[in-house]
Amino acid sequence: MSWGNPETPQEKFLAKLLLPASAGFGLGLYARMMAYNWKLLKQTKVSVPVISIGNITCGGTGKTPVTIDLTQRLTEMGYKVGVLSRGYKRLSKERILVVSNGNGDIRSCAESGDEPYLIAQSVPEAVVIVGSKRIDTAPLAVHRYGCDILLLDDGFQHFPLARNSDIVLLDYNDELTKDHLLPAGRLREPLSALARADWVIVTKVPPSPDYDRLVSIRSTISQYAPDAHISACRMAPHSVQAYGSNGNTLGPNSLRGARVLAFSGIARPSAFIEQLKELGAEVVAERSFGDHHWYTHQDIADLRAQFEQHKAELIVTTEKDSVKLQPAMIKNLPLATLKQELEWLGPLPLSQDEHLANKKAPPAFAATGPVR
């Protein structure tokens, strides 16, 4: 079963049973939105452009790679970028943690949380700060670290900090028009919330997409967000890297014919498994952990047993998972990371953003073919 897309009679019954709770959740959302519209709840503004990157579903739409990509591009355009994240499931207890100061000093993955750590590693010139209240981390990024543009990682539902642009990600594979609000479905907000979006990005578009499906998705977006720009992207396999700082890097085709044990702790592991199969790997066993899972010695011991039981040749995981592994835990295991790159299909988000035009005009991107 895909959460939000019940298949069996039991799953459909459970979803219907939860519909009253979803209605209550929706009323709470409406009351909160009205409180901001009527100025009963305050929005804080900062002196620099603020751009939110978020979604209307729970997890797994590709916020982290999109955030990394936009941070890299804005940095290349001359901006001092600050990325503000909640640091979900980080192990540190500080109310505010500066993951990266933009000068190469990066805190550990355990302290930072896996996604902020990946962002900091990928764009060391960016300032990355975690904290549950962006109204506290935003002034810190601007006044102490000199950031002149802020990206809110997973910020679409974060109203206390005012923003200039909202980028919303939708998964190509989701059936949004058939989904329900939490907890009966995966929707964090109703589809009407797309009206707040300036850009909508359809993510995880397959190499050979269904044209009719793309037309349907675009029609849905246009119905709820008629003024929003629309982009699309996919995660393309880039390389396979042996675990460790000195690990060999091979092309993704190196997996062809290999007997692979695949494991991950991400919101939607099925996409990872499918990509391995598309690369020609023989996935002889797979193990899925919860999103943001922190691996224990027992987890690795179980993976060793599976590896031997299925006579696998290689263990493959994601970048998000590999940063949480400790060398001592996986000693003598043939572990590799499937690295991916974001491939844009159509216009690049922010290329037409009026709030950026006053500093440095971004390049024009054609709507035909991939932009990397």
Secondary structure by P-SEA (a helix, b strand, c coil): ccccccccaaaaaaaaaaaaaaaaaaaaaaaaaaaaaaccbbbbbcccbbbbbbccccccccaaaaaaaaaaaaaaaccbbbbbbccccccccccccccccccccccccccccaaaaaaaaacccbbbbbcccaaaaaaaacccccccbbbbccccccccccccbbbbbbbcccccccccccccccccccccccccccbbbbccccccccaaaaaaaaaaaaaccccbbbbbbbbcccbbbcccccbbbbccccccccccccccccccaaaaaaaaaaacccccccccccccccccaaaaaaaaaaaaaacccbbbbcaaaaaacccccccccbbbbbbbbbbbcccccccccccccccbbbbbbbcccccc
